[in-house]
Amino acid sequence: MAAETLLAAGVAVDLYDAMPSVGRKFLLAGKGGLNLTHAEDAARFITRYGARQAQIAPLLREFGATRLRDWVHDLGIETFIGSSQRVFPKEMKAAPLLRAWLHRLRGAGLRIHVRHRWLGWNDEGALRFATQQGETTAHASATVLALGGASWSRLGSDGAWVPLLEARGIAVAPLQPANCGFEISWSPFLREKHAGQPLKAVTAVLTDTAGTTHRRSGELMVSDYGIEGSLVYALSAPLRDTIAARGSATLLLDLLPGHDAQRVANEVTHPRGSRSLASHLQSRLGLKGLKAALLREVLTTAQMNDAQTLAVTIKALPLRLTAPRPIDEAISSAGGVPFETLDYGLMLKTLPGVFCAGEMLDWEAPTGGYLLTACFATGRAAGAGAAAFLHTT
């Protein structure tokens, strides 16, 4: 996107990629259906960027969800809005969009160099690259760095750029996992019988170290190591930060968000006659399978048979999360180049002519199209900033 913006401004552009082909992580994002953006209203959309709302908001005003969809349509790719308000290409795939985009970029004069891994700058200020034929250099009037975070290192996002910028005096916020799973010490029984199963129609509640309550509804997945899935990803930032501060985080699950506490209590205490407790819970509340197993995971037999304790736990089942999964397993990463080190055009204040874009910036957002939308927006902003820099120098 930075290259396209510069080309449109009449600038000659060379694009260097460490991988054998460009856009590999973009293609991975489309593996299960390319979620380009989200159709919710702009005011709610910007809240998805948490502590960086103030910095992301002006970028999205310039190139937000609506303009992104228009841009995709201009490439000849139709889109549709799913039931969850997520926006997808009609074919659900990333490859057709990427092919059309690269065709247009090459036609505009973009020169692409693959298998070029950036190594920083030499003493003369030229860009250094490692290639299969050895090291080479390139001189640039302006440079846009779009080096990714540190998730999915096999696709090139390995965070190897961090020491290169730190050596130039750029303070980089530590890269951390975002949109990731979290570890829980499951019993062997639950791990063996229920790992890989979805937990649907639940509400998760977390109170962080500042006393702020975070609440999300949806679906998560129980894995052999703990939990993952969209509901967990939406809470990954406060979960990760709470674990860092306290050593663990307690996530409360409402297993029956459609039932108020009094109704649950009434059904639990309803006489069950000769029926087993399991049959009673299934008959009166529809609790069975994984949800029933989770209750037995956190309650003793005595507690299961105490109606008040059982009713309270159905509405607030505590899960103790002990660690986020490794960053290389995460969908995205947090941390990176702070916005405070950049000007309004995303140029590094202490390195004139060097711009930063995408996931290497210090921001994060949940899945749902928010990640890609902001990446497109920062790329466009960096490209525009670089074009303005070149036209004034």
Secondary structure, DSSP 4 states (H G I P E B T S, - for coil): -HHHHHHHTT---EEE-SSSSS-HHHHHHTTT----EE-S-HHHHHHTTGGGHHHHHHHHHHS-HHHHHHHHHHTT--EEE-TTSEEEETT--SHHHHHHHHHHHHHTT-EEE-S-EEEEE-TTSPEEEEETTEEEEE--SSEEE----SS-GGGT---TTHHHHHTTT---EEEEEES--EE----HHHHHHHTT-EEEEEEEEEE-TTS-EEEEEEEEEE-SSEEESHHHHHTHHHHHHHHHHHS-EEEEEES-TTS-HHHHHHHHHS--TTS-HHHHHHHHH---HHHHHHHHHHS-HHHHT-HHHHHHHHHSEEEEE-EEPPGGGSSEEEEEB-GGGB-TTSBBTTSTTEEE-GGGBS----SSSHHHHHHHHHHHHHHHHHHHHHHT-
